[in-house]
Amino acid sequence: MSMSQTFLMMIGVGGFFIVLAFPLIRRQVPPNQWYGLRLAATEDNEWVWYEANVKLGKAMLVLGSAVSLTTIVGPLIPGTTELQYFLATHGVFVVGGFFCLVWTMMKMVATQEEYERRVRNGESVEPVKSDDGADQP
């Protein structure tokens, strides 16, 4: 794969993750079967759905930004070969994706624990939704 093919593909991948992240961060994605963090805890509880998907969106934004940055900066480094560029861009995506997955799962557990704590303490667990992101906390 040439540098230009790798550039176009990975810029597309990074941009795709960035575009998908914003509706999750802005709480614009209601529970559904296609888009968002789909686990038993998020399916059973709307508050957990929105809170967990904000965290997923942030992880996707970081991953997409890291992939895009690596893709843009890679060719600017003198002496970078096609193989080095390919390995760097794909490595950031694979390793970054793994860390984002682990981070999201850790945050999901914390979100579920926060929900249970709120229920025990009689605090509000109404989901914070947003059509335009203006009313989110």
LUMLUM-761029 format. One record per residue: x, y, z of N, C-alpha, C in turn. Coordinates in Angstrom, 3 decimals, m for minus. Example, Ala and Ser with C-alpha at 12.3 -4.5 7.8 and 13.67 -1.06 7.14 Angstrom:
13.190,m5.690,7.800,12.300,m4.500,7.800,13.200,m3.300,7.800
12.850,m2.250,7.080,13.670,m1.060,7.140,12.900,0.030,7.870
***
This chain:
0.854,m1.172,0.000,0.000,0.000,0.000,0.901,1.236,0.000
0.637,2.158,m0.893,1.471,3.358,m0.983,1.147,4.328,0.149
2.035,5.293,0.341,1.814,6.304,1.381,0.520,7.072,1.125
0.250,7.401,m0.125,m0.955,8.178,m0.412,m2.213,7.355,m0.144
m2.176,6.053,m0.421,m3.325,5.200,m0.114,m3.514,5.075,1.396
m2.408,4.882,2.103,m2.473,4.805,3.564,m2.994,6.117,4.132
m2.503,7.242,3.600,m2.941,8.555,4.067,m4.449,8.701,3.914
m4.958,8.420,2.732,m6.393,8.588,2.480,m7.234,7.658,3.351
m6.793,6.410,3.481,m7.555,5.461,4.273,m7.569,5.861,5.748
m6.404,6.191,6.299,m6.330,6.470,7.729,m6.906,7.838,8.088
m6.818,8.804,7.196,m7.485,10.092,7.441,m8.992,9.860,7.471
m9.460,8.976,6.592,m10.881,8.618,6.588,m11.300,7.919,7.867
m10.476,6.993,8.336,m10.777,6.268,9.578,m10.796,7.231,10.766
m9.762,8.066,10.865,m9.709,9.036,11.964,m10.887,9.991,11.926
m11.182,10.505,10.751,m12.317,11.419,10.604,m13.640,10.753,10.928
m13.783,9.495,10.536,m15.004,8.735,10.810,m15.235,8.620,12.315
m14.181,8.290,13.056,m14.308,8.180,14.508,m14.636,9.534,15.136
m14.034,10.598,14.636,m14.309,11.933,15.165,m15.763,12.312,14.920
m16.243,12.086,13.712,m17.633,12.430,13.369,m18.615,11.618,14.214
m18.336,10.336,14.407,m19.230,9.499,15.210,m19.198,9.863,16.693
m18.112,10.460,17.158,m17.962,10.769,18.582,m18.875,11.898,19.043
m19.030,12.925,18.226,m19.737,14.122,18.688,m21.192,13.891,19.089
m22.003,13.157,18.343,m23.377,12.925,18.811,m23.428,12.170,20.139
m22.465,11.275,20.379,m22.429,10.560,21.654,m22.073,11.510,22.791
m21.066,12.341,22.580,m20.644,13.299,23.600,m21.766,14.282,23.913
m22.508,14.678,22.903,m23.592,15.657,23.072,m24.913,15.031,23.520
m24.894,13.734,23.814,m26.066,13.007,24.309,m27.228,13.041,23.316
m26.922,12.974,22.058,m27.945,13.041,21.022,m28.372,11.668,20.511
m27.772,10.618,21.027,m28.078,9.273,20.540,m28.887,8.528,21.597
m30.185,8.345,21.358,m30.992,7.595,22.318,m30.651,6.103,22.249
m31.054,5.352,23.256,m30.803,3.909,23.212,m31.338,3.308,21.912
m30.520,2.499,21.280,m30.890,1.880,20.009,m30.055,0.622,19.830
m30.290,m0.097,18.751,m29.572,m1.360,18.539,m28.366,m1.235,17.624
m28.070,m0.040,17.114,m27.016,0.093,16.115,m25.820,0.938,16.531
m26.017,1.963,17.317,m24.990,2.994,17.496,m24.862,3.346,18.961
m23.693,3.098,19.528,m23.453,3.397,20.929,m22.925,2.164,21.648
m22.673,2.324,22.928,m22.149,1.243,23.762,m23.306,0.338,24.159
m23.301,m0.869,23.622,m24.411,m1.789,23.836,m23.975,m2.916,24.772
m24.308,m2.751,26.023,m24.055,m3.765,27.043,m25.344,m3.953,27.822
m25.410,m4.998,28.618,m26.617,m5.239,29.406,m26.952,m4.029,30.277
m25.945,m3.432,30.892,m26.182,m2.291,31.785,m26.729,m1.082,31.035
m26.251,m0.846,29.814,m26.734,0.317,29.058,m28.104,0.051,28.463
m28.408,m1.194,28.178,m29.719,m1.532,27.627,m30.797,m1.487,28.698
m30.423,m1.788,29.931,m31.393,m1.846,31.021,m31.709,m0.489,31.625
m30.859,0.503,31.390,m31.021,1.760,32.099,m30.627,2.941,31.214
m31.560,3.856,31.022,m31.316,4.999,30.146,m30.261,5.950,30.715
m30.227,6.144,32.037,m29.216,7.018,32.640,m27.821,6.476,32.350
m27.648,5.180,32.555,m26.356,4.548,32.298,m26.020,4.642,30.813
m27.019,4.482,29.933,m26.791,4.588,28.481,m26.133,5.920,28.129
m26.742,7.012,28.567,m26.213,8.329,28.196,m24.849,8.597,28.831
m24.708,8.264,30.108,m23.431,8.511,30.783,m22.300,7.690,30.158
m22.557,6.426,29.890,m21.530,5.557,29.307,m21.189,5.983,27.882
m22.177,6.416,27.130,m21.913,6.802,25.745,m21.187,8.136,25.631
m21.326,9.005,26.620,m20.495,10.216,26.642,m19.027,9.802,26.767
m18.766,8.853,27.639,m17.388,8.378,27.823,m16.877,7.663,26.570
m17.720,6.866,25.947,m17.334,6.215,24.693,m17.031,7.257,23.622
m17.872,8.276,23.529,m17.648,9.335,22.544,m16.318,10.040,22.759
m15.977,10.302,24.008,m14.688,10.950,24.297,m13.522,10.052,23.890
m13.642,8.761,24.153,m12.583,7.827,23.746,m12.468,7.776,22.226
m13.599,7.785,21.532,m13.576,7.773,20.066,m12.970,9.057,19.516
m13.243,10.179,20.167,m12.675,11.456,19.739,m11.152,11.444,19.894
m10.671,10.940,21.009,m9.223,10.853,21.233,m8.586,9.913,20.209
m9.196,8.761,19.988,m8.644,7.802,19.031,m8.630,8.385,17.620
m9.740,8.970,17.191,m9.795,9.561,15.855,m8.792,10.680,15.682
m8.616,11.485,16.713,m7.644,12.583,16.654,m6.215,12.053,16.590
m5.917,11.021,17.382,m4.568,10.439,17.375,m4.248,9.809,16.022
m5.209,9.102,15.456,m5.000,8.491,14.137,m4.807,9.574,13.084
m5.639,10.604,13.114,m5.529,11.689,12.132,m4.204,12.427,12.269
m3.802,12.713,13.500,m2.541,13.421,13.729,m1.347,12.596,13.241
m1.332,11.314,13.570,m0.255,10.432,13.110,m0.231,10.368,11.586
m1.404,10.319,10.991,m1.511,10.241,9.534,m0.973,11.499,8.869
m1.242,12.650,9.461,m0.796,13.923,8.881,0.691,14.155,9.123
1.156,13.861,10.333,2.542,14.150,10.700,3.524,13.137,10.104
3.100,11.892,9.953,3.988,10.835,9.468,4.783,11.178,8.220
4.144,11.654,7.155,4.898,11.956,5.933,5.834,13.156,6.071
5.641,13.964,7.099,6.480,15.148,7.289,7.818,14.817,7.939
7.924,13.624,8.499,9.168,13.208,9.145,10.132,12.730,8.059
11.298,13.374,7.960,12.255,13.001,6.905,12.684,11.534,7.009
12.756,10.879,5.877,13.238,9.507,5.824,12.210,8.443,6.156
10.957,8.826,6.356,9.919,7.852,6.681,9.635,6.979,5.457
9.760,5.680,5.637,9.467,4.755,4.537,7.973,4.424,4.531
7.516,3.833,3.436,6.107,3.431,3.348,5.756,2.435,4.445
6.659,1.494,4.712,6.405,0.495,5.747,6.326,1.144,7.127
7.247,2.036,7.436,7.215,2.726,8.730,5.920,3.519,8.886
5.532,4.196,7.826,4.308,4.998,7.854,3.088,4.107,8.063
3.030,3.015,7.328,1.925,2.069,7.455,1.853,1.527,8.874
2.990,1.083,9.408,3.020,0.521,10.760,2.662,1.560,11.816
3.129,2.791,11.637,2.825,3.846,12.611,1.336,4.163,12.631
0.755,4.387,11.461,m0.662,4.767,11.423,m1.557,3.626,11.894
m1.276,2.434,11.420,m2.099,1.297,11.825,m1.830,0.900,13.276
m0.594,1.058,13.706,m0.257,0.768,15.094,m0.988,1.686,16.056
m1.039,2.971,15.728,m1.784,3.917,16.571,m3.252,3.513,16.625
m3.794,3.107,15.498,m5.202,2.711,15.462,m5.451,1.455,16.299
m4.632,0.436,16.127,m4.845,m0.831,16.839,m4.552,m0.684,18.332
m3.387,m0.149,18.674,m3.019,0.001,20.084,m3.928,1.032,20.755
m4.149,2.155,20.080,m5.054,3.169,20.625,m6.461,2.640,20.789
m6.924,1.862,19.832,m8.256,1.263,19.926,m8.370,0.331,21.111
m7.320,m0.446,21.359,m7.312,m1.343,22.513,m7.400,m0.547,23.815
m6.571,0.495,23.941,m6.594,1.303,25.158,m7.925,2.030,25.327
m8.496,2.501,24.244,m9.809,3.155,24.323,m10.882,2.166,24.766
m10.804,0.942,24.286,m11.756,m0.089,24.692,m11.629,m0.383,26.182
m10.401,m0.571,26.651,m10.177,m0.851,28.073,m10.635,0.331,28.922
m10.280,1.564,28.513,m10.670,2.761,29.258,m12.194,2.883,29.311
m12.853,2.641,28.185,m14.314,2.739,28.139,m14.951,1.702,29.057
m14.428,0.489,29.079,m14.991,m0.546,29.951,m14.790,m0.183,31.423
m13.627,0.372,31.754,m13.391,0.810,33.134,m14.370,1.920,33.508
m14.586,2.856,32.608,m15.533,3.947,32.863,m16.958,3.418,32.934
m17.263,2.382,32.171,m18.592,1.782,32.204,m18.866,1.189,33.575
m17.885,0.501,34.129,m18.030,m0.064,35.472,m18.238,1.062,36.484
m17.453,2.134,36.367,m17.596,3.279,37.275,m18.965,3.934,37.115
m19.466,4.006,35.898,m20.786,4.594,35.651,m21.874,3.749,36.298
m21.779,2.435,36.170,m22.759,1.544,36.785,m22.714,1.685,38.306
m21.510,1.775,38.870,m21.376,1.958,40.318,m21.952,3.299,40.758
m21.736,4.343,39.962,m22.302,5.665,40.260,m23.824,5.611,40.246
m24.382,4.918,39.284,m25.838,4.770,39.214,m26.362,4.073,40.466
m25.725,2.973,40.849,m26.160,2.228,42.031,m26.027,3.073,43.293
m24.958,3.865,43.397,m24.779,4.752,44.548,m25.889,5.795,44.594
m26.216,6.376,43.440,m27.279,7.382,43.384,m28.625,6.792,43.803
m28.911,5.586,43.347,m30.169,4.937,43.713,m30.206,4.700,45.218
m29.100,4.187,45.792,m29.038,3.946,47.242,m29.251,5.225,48.037
m28.698,6.345,47.553,m28.779,7.616,48.272,m30.020,8.427,47.924
m30.865,7.892,47.077,m32.087,8.593,46.702,m31.856,9.803,45.809
m30.723,9.847,45.122,m30.424,10.970,44.229,m31.072,10.751,42.868
m31.134,11.818,42.104,m31.741,11.761,40.777,m30.943,10.864,39.838
m31.676,10.041,39.116,m31.063,9.211,38.079,m31.807,9.394,36.756
m32.397,10.571,36.609,m33.047,10.889,35.337,m31.970,11.115,34.291
m32.118,10.524,33.128,m31.105,10.717,32.086,m31.074,12.153,31.597
m29.877,12.646,31.354,m29.704,13.979,30.786,m29.588,13.789,29.288
m30.614,14.246,28.569,m30.628,14.111,27.117,m30.437,15.481,26.507
m30.057,15.493,25.261,m29.893,16.771,24.582,m30.153,16.611,23.105
m30.983,17.489,22.569,m31.182,17.515,21.123,m30.104,18.342,20.459
m29.606,19.351,21.189,m28.598,20.235,20.593,m27.350,20.369,21.453
m27.296,19.662,22.564,m26.127,19.725,23.429,m26.162,20.882,24.407
m27.184,21.742,24.334,m27.210,22.954,25.143,m27.548,22.684,26.604
m28.311,21.632,26.889,m28.741,21.420,28.264,m27.950,20.341,28.991
m26.845,19.927,28.455,m26.074,18.906,29.137,m25.266,19.524,30.277
m24.926,18.722,31.290,m24.208,19.274,32.448,m22.786,19.657,32.119
***
